[in-house]
Each structure stands twice: as C-alpha cells, then as structure tokens.
Amino acid sequence: MSRILVIDDDADILRILELTLTKNGFEVVLATDGLEGLRRAYETHPDAIILDVMMPTRDGFETCRGLREMTAVPIIFLTAKGAVDDIVRGLALGADDYIIKPFSQRELLSRLTACLRRTSSKEETPDILVFTDGAFVLDRSRRHAVVHGEIVHLTPTEFEMLDYLVRHVGKVLSRDAILARVWGPEYVGETDLVKQFIYRLRRKIDADPNKPHFIHTVPGAGYFFEVEDTA
C-alpha cells in the first residue's frame, strides 16, 4: 500500500483527499502547513506528496524546496495558483506535476498513479549504461546518473525522461512521444512540461545548461541524447 502525504491548510480539501485516497487503497498522512509537512515527510517516508502552495508559516514553494533536500519521491502541486509563472516555478523547484484547483478527483488519481508508476518502473534493459569511456553513466538499478565521476541524483520523473532519451540514443523524440512515455497518453499536448524537465536535466548533467553537451534540441521536432561512442 502506497503512503501519500497531503499538505494543505484547507480542512475541507484534506477531508476530501483523505476519503478519496483511502477509498482507492492508499494510506494517507495529513499535514496542515509546510513545517508540519516537512516533519511528517521525515517521520513517515511517504511514497508521494500532494502539496498546496498558499499556506501559512511556510508556503508550498519553500516547502517543496525543503522536501527535495530530503526525498526524491514524486511531488504533485495541488493549488489554486494557476498562473504560468507559478507552474514554471513549481516544476523548477522539483515538483513532478502541477494540478490547478478546482480539480477532478479522477484526474488527480490518474496523475498520482502515473507518478507512482514512474517511481517503480524498470524495463528489461542493462542496469548500467556507459558512454564515452565513462564520461556519462546511467545506473538503472540505483536510478541515478554519473557524469565525469560525479553522482547526479534524479527525481523519479527526471530519471524516467533521461532513461527514455538514453535508451534511444541518437534518435529524435518528439515532445508528445516523451509525454506519452514518461507521464502517460493523457498528458499529450502539455509540451511546456517537457521543456521544464529538459531544462532541469540539463542543469543537473551539464556544466552549462544553455550549452548542452548531452541532451540536444531539434527545433520543431523534439530532443535527442547524443554521445560520441559507447563502451
């Protein structure tokens, strides 16, 4: 049974989410503000986190930053703040998805299930993929990358996207193909989501994300992972 931490200062939202998630087979942990959320995350080790933005004491963005310092589990923002800048900020801070209130319970469950699926997925491919004499290594068993000898920690969604690109080395993958593979077919068309995660990956694996060495863009077509040779 997956454990879900819900952090929201709205008692009605907490009640609705507790009922919905429990009815669908999840164990639910509740927190009413960001500080309590950080404490509960440390104590209970949830499998995923649903997080509001507008909360007293510590808002959701600051809470997300703190959560990312202690865990790589999926984080879904569930908030009334639906401006593009807010969505971009949330994803840049490490969230895996962003849902705007009022929300569909069915959509939330679908997106939560997709996040959990990415966390546990593992296809029958080699556990360790090595490129350019070890300059880039993707360790599928530990779900991280090693770039020039330095371990790069990845969230589940970041790993799934990088894994998909690496396993199709040299092939241009469209944004919709990436969305369908990493998030699910219901996400096709949300191309800004791909752009945000590509930038997050570049910040982690490249010295300069504006001059990418591994993940390249083909304008109007998509992205590809390229190396000189494989070992």
C-alpha positions as CSV (number, residue, x, y, z in Angstrom):
1,M,0.0,0.0,0.0
2,S,1.5,3.3,-1.1
3,R,1.6,6.1,1.6
4,I,0.6,9.6,0.4
5,L,1.4,12.7,2.4
6,V,-1.1,15.6,1.8
7,I,0.0,19.1,2.9
8,D,-2.8,21.7,2.8
9,D,-4.2,24.2,5.2
10,D,-7.8,23.8,3.9
11,A,-9.6,21.3,6.2
12,D,-12.2,20.6,3.5
13,I,-9.5,19.7,1.0
14,L,-7.8,17.5,3.5
15,R,-11.1,15.7,4.3
16,I,-11.9,15.1,0.6
17,L,-8.4,13.9,-0.3
18,E,-8.3,11.6,2.7
19,L,-11.6,10.0,1.8
20,T,-10.7,9.7,-1.9
21,L,-7.3,8.3,-1.4
22,T,-8.3,5.9,1.3
23,K,-11.2,4.6,-0.8
24,N,-8.7,3.9,-3.6
25,G,-6.3,1.9,-1.5
26,F,-3.8,4.5,-0.3
27,E,-2.5,5.1,3.2
28,V,-2.9,8.8,3.9
29,V,-0.8,11.1,6.2
30,L,-2.1,14.7,6.7
31,A,-0.3,18.0,7.5
32,T,-1.9,21.4,7.8
33,D,1.2,23.6,6.9
34,G,4.6,23.5,5.4
35,L,6.6,23.0,8.6
36,E,4.4,20.2,9.7
37,G,4.6,18.7,6.2
38,L,8.4,18.6,6.4
39,R,8.3,17.0,9.8
40,R,5.7,14.4,8.6
41,A,7.7,13.6,5.5
42,Y,10.8,13.0,7.6
43,E,8.9,10.8,10.1
44,T,6.7,8.7,7.7
45,H,8.7,8.4,4.5
46,P,5.8,8.8,2.1
47,D,5.8,7.3,-1.4
48,A,4.4,10.6,-2.9
49,I,3.4,14.0,-1.7
50,I,0.4,16.3,-2.6
51,L,1.2,19.9,-1.8
52,D,-0.7,23.2,-1.7
53,V,1.1,26.5,-2.4
54,M,-0.8,29.1,-0.4
55,M,-0.2,28.1,3.3
56,P,0.7,30.0,6.5
57,T,4.1,29.8,8.1
58,R,5.8,28.3,5.0
59,D,4.3,28.3,1.5
60,G,4.3,25.4,-0.8
61,F,7.2,26.6,-2.9
62,E,9.5,26.8,0.1
63,T,8.2,23.5,1.4
64,C,8.9,21.9,-1.9
65,R,12.5,23.1,-1.8
66,G,12.8,21.7,1.7
67,L,11.3,18.4,0.7
68,R,13.6,18.0,-2.2
69,E,16.6,18.2,0.2
70,M,15.4,15.1,2.0
71,T,13.5,13.0,-0.6
72,A,13.2,12.2,-4.3
73,V,9.6,10.9,-4.2
74,P,7.0,12.4,-6.5
75,I,5.6,15.8,-5.5
76,I,2.3,17.0,-7.0
77,F,1.3,20.6,-6.5
78,L,-2.5,20.9,-6.0
79,T,-3.3,24.6,-5.8
80,A,-5.5,27.5,-6.9
81,K,-2.4,29.4,-8.1
82,G,-2.7,28.6,-11.8
83,A,-0.6,31.4,-13.5
84,V,2.1,30.2,-15.9
85,D,4.8,31.7,-13.8
86,D,3.6,29.7,-10.7
87,I,3.5,26.5,-12.7
88,V,7.0,27.1,-14.1
89,R,8.3,27.9,-10.6
90,G,6.8,24.8,-9.1
91,L,8.3,22.5,-11.7
92,A,11.6,24.2,-11.5
93,L,11.7,23.6,-7.7
94,G,11.5,19.9,-8.3
95,A,7.7,19.0,-8.5
96,D,6.7,16.2,-10.8
97,D,3.2,17.6,-11.7
98,Y,1.0,20.6,-11.1
99,I,-2.8,20.4,-10.8
100,I,-5.0,23.5,-10.5
101,K,-7.9,23.8,-8.2
102,P,-10.8,23.2,-8.6
103,F,-9.7,19.7,-9.6
104,S,-11.2,16.5,-10.8
105,Q,-10.7,13.6,-8.3
106,R,-10.4,11.2,-11.2
107,E,-7.6,13.4,-12.8
108,L,-5.7,13.6,-9.5
109,L,-5.9,9.8,-9.0
110,S,-4.7,9.3,-12.6
111,R,-1.8,11.6,-12.2
112,L,-0.8,10.3,-8.8
113,T,-0.9,6.7,-10.2
114,A,1.3,7.8,-13.1
115,C,3.8,9.3,-10.8
116,L,4.0,6.2,-8.6
117,R,4.3,4.0,-11.7
118,R,7.4,6.1,-12.8
119,T,8.9,5.5,-9.4
120,S,8.7,1.7,-9.6
121,S,9.1,1.1,-13.3
122,K,12.0,-0.8,-14.6
123,E,12.3,-2.4,-18.0
124,E,14.4,-5.3,-19.1
125,T,17.5,-3.4,-20.3
126,P,21.0,-3.4,-18.9
127,D,21.3,-2.0,-15.4
128,I,24.3,0.2,-16.2
129,L,24.7,2.1,-19.5
130,V,28.2,3.6,-20.1
131,F,29.0,6.2,-22.7
132,T,32.3,7.9,-23.9
133,D,34.6,5.8,-21.7
134,G,32.7,6.6,-18.5
135,A,32.1,10.3,-19.0
136,F,28.4,9.6,-18.7
137,V,26.9,6.6,-16.9
138,L,23.2,5.8,-16.3
139,D,22.8,3.4,-13.4
140,R,19.3,2.0,-13.7
141,S,19.5,-0.1,-10.6
142,R,20.3,2.9,-8.4
143,R,18.3,5.2,-10.6
144,H,20.9,7.9,-10.9
145,A,23.5,9.2,-13.4
146,V,27.2,9.6,-13.1
147,V,28.8,12.5,-15.0
148,H,32.5,12.7,-15.1
149,G,32.7,10.7,-12.0
150,E,30.1,12.7,-10.0
151,I,26.9,11.1,-8.9
152,V,23.8,13.1,-10.1
153,H,20.7,12.4,-8.1
154,L,17.4,12.4,-10.0
155,T,13.7,12.5,-9.1
156,P,11.6,9.6,-10.5
157,T,10.3,11.7,-13.4
158,E,13.7,13.1,-14.2
159,F,15.2,9.6,-14.3
160,E,12.4,8.2,-16.5
161,M,12.8,11.0,-19.0
162,L,16.6,10.7,-19.1
163,D,16.3,6.9,-19.3
164,Y,14.0,7.2,-22.3
165,L,16.3,9.5,-24.1
166,V,19.4,7.4,-23.4
167,R,17.8,4.2,-24.5
168,H,17.1,5.9,-27.8
169,V,20.5,7.4,-28.2
170,G,20.8,9.5,-31.4
171,K,17.1,9.3,-32.2
172,V,15.0,12.5,-32.1
173,L,12.0,12.0,-29.8
174,S,9.0,14.4,-30.1
175,R,7.7,16.2,-27.1
176,D,4.4,14.2,-27.4
177,A,6.3,10.9,-27.5
178,I,8.1,11.9,-24.3
179,L,4.9,12.9,-22.6
180,A,3.2,9.7,-23.6
181,R,6.1,7.5,-22.4
182,V,7.0,9.4,-19.2
183,W,3.7,10.8,-18.0
184,G,1.1,8.9,-19.9
185,P,-1.0,9.4,-23.1
186,E,-3.4,11.7,-21.2
187,Y,-0.6,14.3,-21.0
188,V,-0.1,14.6,-24.7
189,G,-0.1,18.2,-25.7
190,E,1.3,19.6,-22.5
191,T,4.6,20.4,-24.1
192,D,5.7,23.0,-21.6
193,L,6.0,20.2,-19.1
194,V,8.7,18.6,-21.2
195,K,10.5,21.8,-21.7
196,Q,10.7,22.3,-17.9
197,F,12.1,18.8,-17.3
198,I,14.6,19.0,-20.1
199,Y,15.9,22.2,-18.6
200,R,16.0,20.6,-15.1
201,L,18.0,17.6,-16.5
202,R,20.4,19.9,-18.3
203,R,21.0,21.9,-15.1
204,K,22.0,18.6,-13.4
205,I,24.1,16.9,-16.1
206,D,25.7,19.8,-18.0
207,A,28.1,22.4,-16.7
208,D,26.2,25.0,-18.7
209,P,22.5,24.1,-19.4
210,N,22.5,26.8,-22.1
211,K,25.2,24.9,-23.9
212,P,24.0,21.3,-23.6
213,H,26.5,18.5,-24.1
214,F,24.2,15.5,-23.8
215,I,20.6,16.4,-24.5
216,H,20.1,18.4,-27.7
217,T,17.2,20.2,-29.2
218,V,15.9,19.9,-32.8
219,P,13.6,22.9,-33.2
220,G,10.1,21.9,-34.1
221,A,10.9,18.2,-33.8
222,G,12.0,17.3,-30.2
223,Y,15.1,16.2,-28.3
224,F,17.8,13.6,-28.6
225,F,20.6,12.2,-26.4
226,E,24.0,12.0,-28.2
227,V,27.4,10.7,-27.4
228,E,30.5,10.0,-29.5
229,D,30.6,6.3,-28.8
230,T,29.6,3.7,-26.2
231,A,31.7,1.4,-24.1
